[in-house]
Amino acid sequence: MKFKSILFFLLIMSSRYGMAQDPNFHIYLCIGQSNMEGPAKIEPQDTIVSSRLMLLSAVDCPELGRKKDEWVAAKPPLCRCNTRLSPADYFGRTLVEKLPENIKVGLVHVAVAGSKIEIFDKVKYKEYLDTSAAERPWMINMANAYGGNPYARLIELGKLAQQKGVIKGILLHQGESNTGDKEWPNKVKKIYDDILNDLNLPPNSIPLLAGEVVNADQGGRCASMNPIIQSLPQTIPMAHFISSAGLASAPDKLHFNSEAIRQFGVRYAEKLLQVTATVKSKK
């Protein structure tokens, strides 16, 4: 009887806190706008990926042999059928390279080009899509690829991912469409808190990695947003910003080129590994 009670308790805790079948399958949620979605050209070197790096497909892509809600090799494009190279690509590749061979890495990728952070607010997203985004039909079409609610789709995928592995962190690249918005850190905090709550993860339990927009040293048109992004750790204790200094932009000064996207992904991974090592050293 005592054994049955312990087993029942473990099952309840597993459900509540997202304990998974394979603790060595590390999963990361990737969200944001165009620079996370994938703005850069996919080149031949980007098409070879380790079998230890997987993607949980957010949409059906028959032309890529992908079905929604199924795990596939994390070969770009990661976001949707016609997107391009994302920082998440080389984030995942770097982790696979640096982590022990028994660790697999999974990516859940939901992003919408041109969108404000409000598109991931579980309460305000509809108002945003019906008002501010209404003049951009292409953005509405992107949101519709996620059933009209990118946040809800993210949570659906997150719950599916938890059946296989453990969610270890969140990657964010967003801010161009919120340039100058001093409330951005608070808006991000609400989304971060909502994600953890809706995935039954303890508060402040996983890192949030937020990348800067194209830097002033590259003539970035939205570079004034970077100090706001840098302030995010003051609002979210588990947040860390990733510098974009020296990363080359595309001619529009809003997006990064392919090599910069690769380097950015490496920086995201290096920051995560640094944070993880720091946490372990304190235990």
N, C-alpha and C positions, 0 to 999 in steps of 0.2 A: 504494500500500500504506500509506504514511504517513497519507494522508487517511482511509482506512478505519479505521486504528487510532485516530485522533483522534475520528472519528464514533462508534466503539464506546465509547470512554471517556466521551464526552458522554452517550450513552444510558444507560450504567451510572450516572453521576452523577445524571442526571435521575430515574432510578428510586429511587436511594438517598435523595436529599434533596428529593423532592417537587417538583422543577421542573415547571412546568405549561405548558399550551398558551398561556395568556394572562396575562402578568405584570401586566396592568392590571386583572385581575379579583381583587379583594382579598376574602378569605373569613375570616369570624370564627366561631368555635365558641362557642355560648351554652349554659351549663349551670347547674343549680342546683335550687332548690325553688320554692315557689309564687310568690314575687315575681319570679322570672325566668320562670316558666311563663306568667304573665299573669293577675294578680288583678283588674285594673281594667276597668271598662266601656269597650267600644269605642264611640266616638261618631262622628258623621258626618265630622268633620274628620280622623279616623284612617283613612278608607277610600280616600283618594287617595294613591297612591304613585308615585314615579318609576320609569320603565322600567329605570333603572340599578340598582335595588335588587331583588335576587332572593333567593328562599328555596329551599333543597333540602329538599323535603318528607320528613319522617321517617316519616310514616304515610299510609295511604290515607284520603282525605276526599272521597268521591264527592259529598257535598252541597256541597263547595266547588270541585269540579272538579279535585281534586288527586290525583295518584298518587304513591305512595311512590317515592323515589329520582329524582324528576324535578324540574327547576328550574321554579319558578313565580314570579309577581310576589309580592313580600313584603308582602302585604296581611294585616293581622291577621284571625284569630289565627295566630301564627307557630308555636306549639308543637305543639298537636294540634287536632283538629277543633272542640272545644268550649271551648278555653281563651280567654283574653281579651287585653287589652293588656299588652305586656311592655316593659321598658326597651330591649330589643333593637330594638323598632320605631323609636324615635326616635334611638337610636344610629345605626342604618343611615341614616335620613333625614338626620341632621345630617352624616354623612360625605359622602353624595352631594351635599349642598348646599355643603360646604366644599372638597371635593377637585376637581381638574381634571375637565372633562367627559369625558375619555377613560378615567376610572377608573370601573369598575363595582364594586358591593359585593354580596357574597353572604353569607347567614346559614345556619348549620347549628345547629338549635335542639333540644336534648334536655333536658327538665327534668321533675321529679316532685315535686308538691306534698307538703309535710309530711315529706319525706325527710331523713335525716341525710346528711352528706357521704359516709358509707360506701357509699351506693348506687352511687357512681361508682368505688369501689375494685374493680379487676378481679379481685382475689382474694377479698375479704371480702363482696362484694355479696350472694352467695347466702346466706351465714350471716345477714346483716342482714335480708334479705327473709324468711327462714325463722323468725326470732326476733323482733327488735324491731318489724319492720313487719308481722308476721303478724296482729296485732290490728287492723290497718287495711286491710280488704279493698279499699277504694277505691284505696289506694296500690299494692297488688299488681296491681290492674287496670291502673293507669297504667304500671307496669313491664312488664306483659304486652303493652302496646301497642308496646313496643320489643323484643318477643321475649323478655321476662323479664330482659333484661340491658341497661340503659340505656347503660352504658359501651361494650359491644360494638357497639351500634347507632350510637353517636357515632363510633366508629372506622370503621365501615363507611361512614358518610356522609362522614367526613373524607377517606377514600381516594377516594371518588367525586368529591368536590369538587376534589381535587388534579388530577383529569384535566382540569379546566376552568380552574382558577385557582390562586392562591397563598394558603395559610393565613397570616394576618398577626397573629392574636392570639386570645385566649380571654377571654370575658366570663363572670364568675361572680357569681351572687347566691345565697348560701346561708349559713346560720349560725343561723337561728332554732331549728332542731331540735338544734343542737349548742351551745346557749348555755352558757357557762361551761367549755367543753371546751378546756383549754389545749393539748391535742395537735392541735387543729384545723389550725394552720398546717403541722404536719408531715404530717398526713393529706392536706391540699391539695397539698403539695409532691410527695408520692408520685404523686398523680393527674396533676399537671402533668407530671412526669417521664415517667410511663407514656404519656401522650398523645403527647408529642414523640417518644418512642422508637417507639411503634407506628405513627406516621405518618412515620417516617424523617426527622424534623426534628432538626437539631443541638441539643444540650442548651442550655438557657437562651437560646433564639434568638428567642422571640416574647414579647410582653408578656401578662401575666395581669392583668386588671382586675377587682377584687373590690369590690362595693358594700356599704356598711354596711346594717344592718337599720334599722328605724324608730328614729329618734333619740330621745334622752332629752328633747329640747325639744318633742317631740310626745307624750310619755308612752309611748314605745315599751316594750312588755312584755318585749322581749328586748334592750333597749339596752345591757345590761351586756356583750353580745357584741362591741360595736363596738371596744373597746380591743384585743381579740384579733384582729379583722379588720385593724385598723390596724397590728398588728405583723407582718403577713404579709411585707412587704418584707425583714424581717430574716432570713426563712427562704428566700424565693425572690427572687433579685436582680432578676428582671424583673417582679416583682409591684408593683402600685400599687393603693391603696385609693381608693374614690370616696365622698366624704362624702354623708351623707343629711340633714345639718343643714338645717332649715327646710322639708323636704319633708313635706307633710301626709299623715297616715295615714287609713285607713278607720276606722270606729268600733271595730273589734276591736283596734286599736293594734298589729297585726302586719303588715298589708298597707298599701300605698300607694294613694291614690286616683288617678284617671285623670290629673289634671294633674300630680301628683307623679311618676307613672310617666314621663310625657313629659319632665319636667325632668330626671329621673334619667338617662334615655337620652341627653339632651344632655350631661349631665356626664360620662357614660362616653366619649362621642365627643370632648369637649373634652380630657379627660385623654389619650386615645390620640393626638390630634393634637399635644398638648404633648410627649408622650414621643417621638413620631416626629420632631418638629422638633429635639428635644434630641439624639437619636441622629445625625441628619444633620449637625448643627453640629459634632459631635465627629469626623466623618470627614474 
